[in-house]
Amino acid sequence: IPVEITPIILPDTSIKEILTDTPSKIIEEYSSWLIQKKSIGPVSIGMDIKTAHSILSNFERQTALAEDFGFSGGSPAYIYSNINEPILAIVQTLYDRKVFAIIALSDQLKAENGIHPKTIVEDLLKFYPNMKFYLDPMNGWESSEDTQNHWDFIFITDSKTRIGIYTNPEQSAFPKRTTAQCNWIIVR
């Protein structure tokens, strides 16, 4: 079966600030972190942002905007990398500085069932046979969700690479292009 391989596409962040107080080194601990309901590894939803930064202090940190990951509201996001390879991102709440969302970017981060941020639609359908997709009218991306685990699967697509066929942008669609690869998984 031919599989469409697409490179990870990260948003072109508006704010580019890389903290260099942590020397670049290979960090292997994250490869055992699981994507779970409300957490990825030791980072969890609702955690104080300073605690999350401390837990992830061995990673390179880049400041971005939540909008770069499809969120509105003006909150900052932080991308954590290992030797310039993005591993995960955190979106914080605007006022109380808590972790609002965690975004799995590396395929080294997996759920217990093996799902990761480069899983193709065809493989997701094995776990979610009734999976539907939604078109975001603001950015043109498509997404699907696991409502039980509070995960969103994000696919950066355009009019030529759509997964679903949408007759009405406010309605969901079953997937027609099953070789599309997930760009990231949001844990809410």
C-alpha positions as CSV (number, residue, x, y, z in Angstrom):
1,I,0.0,0.0,0.0
2,P,1.6,3.3,-1.0
3,V,2.0,5.7,1.9
4,E,2.2,9.4,1.6
5,I,5.2,10.7,3.7
6,T,5.1,14.3,4.6
7,P,7.7,16.0,6.8
8,I,6.7,17.5,10.1
9,I,5.5,21.0,9.4
10,L,5.8,23.4,12.3
11,P,4.2,26.8,12.1
12,D,6.4,29.7,11.3
13,T,6.5,31.1,14.7
14,S,6.1,34.8,15.1
15,I,8.3,35.1,18.2
16,K,11.7,33.3,17.8
17,E,13.5,33.2,21.2
18,I,15.6,30.1,21.8
19,L,16.9,29.8,25.3
20,T,20.5,28.8,25.2
21,D,21.3,28.4,28.8
22,T,20.9,24.6,28.4
23,P,23.6,23.0,26.4
24,S,22.5,21.0,23.4
25,K,22.8,17.3,24.2
26,I,21.0,14.2,23.3
27,I,18.1,13.6,25.7
28,E,16.7,10.0,25.5
29,E,14.3,10.0,28.4
30,Y,11.3,11.3,26.4
31,S,11.2,8.2,24.1
32,S,9.5,6.3,26.9
33,W,6.9,9.0,27.7
34,L,3.4,8.1,26.9
35,I,0.7,10.2,25.4
36,Q,-2.2,9.8,27.9
37,K,-5.4,11.4,28.9
38,K,-4.4,14.9,30.1
39,S,-0.7,14.3,30.0
40,I,2.4,13.5,28.0
41,G,5.1,11.9,30.2
42,P,5.6,14.0,33.3
43,V,3.8,17.1,32.0
44,S,0.1,17.4,32.7
45,I,-2.8,19.7,31.9
46,G,-3.4,22.2,34.7
47,M,0.2,22.1,35.9
48,D,1.9,25.4,36.8
49,I,3.9,26.6,33.7
50,K,7.0,27.1,35.9
51,T,6.8,23.5,37.0
52,A,6.5,22.3,33.4
53,H,9.5,24.5,32.4
54,S,11.5,22.9,35.2
55,I,10.6,19.4,34.2
56,L,11.6,20.1,30.6
57,S,14.7,22.2,31.5
58,N,17.1,19.8,29.7
59,F,15.4,20.6,26.4
60,E,16.0,23.6,24.2
61,R,13.0,25.9,24.5
62,Q,11.6,28.2,21.9
63,T,8.8,30.7,22.5
64,A,5.9,30.8,20.0
65,L,2.3,31.8,19.8
66,A,-0.6,29.6,20.6
67,E,-2.1,30.6,17.2
68,D,0.8,28.7,15.6
69,F,-0.9,25.5,16.8
70,G,-4.5,26.6,16.0
71,F,-5.4,28.2,19.3
72,S,-6.8,31.7,19.7
73,G,-6.6,34.0,22.6
74,G,-3.1,35.4,22.5
75,S,-1.5,32.9,24.9
76,P,2.2,31.9,24.5
77,A,3.3,28.5,23.4
78,Y,6.7,26.9,24.1
79,I,8.3,24.4,21.8
80,Y,10.7,22.0,23.4
81,S,13.4,20.4,21.2
82,N,16.2,18.0,21.4
83,I,19.2,18.9,19.2
84,N,16.8,21.1,17.1
85,E,14.2,18.3,16.7
86,P,10.9,19.4,18.1
87,I,9.6,17.0,20.7
88,L,6.5,18.7,22.3
89,A,4.9,22.1,22.8
90,I,3.0,23.5,25.6
91,V,0.2,26.2,25.3
92,Q,-0.3,28.0,28.6
93,T,-3.4,29.7,29.9
94,L,-3.3,33.5,29.4
95,Y,-3.8,34.7,32.9
96,D,-3.1,32.1,35.5
97,R,0.0,30.5,33.8
98,K,-1.1,26.9,33.8
99,V,-0.6,24.3,31.1
100,F,-3.7,24.5,28.9
101,A,-2.6,22.0,26.1
102,I,0.3,19.7,25.4
103,I,1.2,19.1,21.8
104,A,3.1,15.9,20.8
105,L,5.3,16.7,17.8
106,S,7.8,13.8,17.8
107,D,6.9,10.3,16.7
108,Q,8.9,9.1,19.6
109,L,6.0,10.1,21.8
110,K,3.4,7.4,21.6
111,A,0.1,6.3,23.2
112,E,-0.2,2.8,24.7
113,N,-1.8,1.7,21.4
114,G,1.2,3.0,19.3
115,I,-0.5,6.1,17.9
116,H,2.0,8.9,17.5
117,P,2.2,12.3,15.6
118,K,3.1,10.8,12.3
119,T,0.3,8.1,12.2
120,I,-1.6,8.0,8.9
121,V,-5.4,8.1,8.8
122,E,-5.6,4.5,7.6
123,D,-3.9,3.4,10.9
124,L,-6.0,5.7,13.0
125,L,-9.2,4.1,11.5
126,K,-8.1,0.8,13.0
127,F,-8.7,2.4,16.5
128,Y,-11.4,4.8,15.5
129,P,-13.5,3.1,12.7
130,N,-16.1,5.9,12.8
131,M,-13.6,8.7,12.8
132,K,-14.8,12.0,11.3
133,F,-12.9,15.0,10.3
134,Y,-13.5,18.7,10.7
135,L,-12.3,21.6,8.6
136,D,-11.1,24.6,10.5
137,P,-12.3,27.7,8.6
138,M,-9.7,29.9,10.2
139,N,-6.5,28.1,9.2
140,G,-7.8,25.5,6.7
141,W,-6.4,22.6,8.6
142,E,-8.3,19.4,9.3
143,S,-8.7,17.6,12.6
144,S,-10.3,14.7,14.3
145,E,-10.8,14.0,18.0
146,D,-10.7,11.2,20.5
147,T,-13.4,12.5,22.9
148,Q,-12.6,9.8,25.5
149,N,-8.9,10.8,25.9
150,H,-9.3,14.5,25.0
151,W,-6.9,14.3,22.1
152,D,-7.1,16.2,18.8
153,F,-5.3,14.8,15.7
154,I,-4.2,17.8,13.6
155,F,-3.5,17.5,9.8
156,I,-2.2,20.5,8.0
157,T,-4.0,20.2,4.6
158,D,-5.1,22.5,1.9
159,S,-7.7,22.4,-0.9
160,K,-5.6,19.9,-2.9
161,T,-4.8,17.6,0.0
162,R,-8.1,17.4,1.9
163,I,-8.8,14.3,3.9
164,G,-12.6,14.8,3.9
165,I,-15.1,16.2,1.4
166,Y,-17.0,19.0,3.0
167,T,-20.2,20.2,1.5
168,N,-20.8,22.5,4.4
169,P,-17.7,23.7,6.4
170,E,-19.6,23.3,9.7
171,Q,-20.3,19.6,9.1
172,S,-17.9,16.7,9.7
173,A,-16.8,14.3,7.0
174,F,-15.6,10.8,6.8
175,P,-12.1,10.4,5.5
176,K,-11.6,9.8,1.8
177,R,-7.8,10.2,1.6
178,T,-6.4,7.8,4.2
179,T,-2.7,8.2,3.4
180,A,-2.6,11.6,5.0
181,Q,-0.2,11.8,7.9
182,C,-1.0,13.5,11.2
183,N,1.2,16.6,12.0
184,W,0.7,16.6,15.7
185,I,-1.5,15.4,18.6
186,I,-3.0,17.9,21.0
187,V,-3.7,16.7,24.6
188,R,-6.4,18.9,26.2
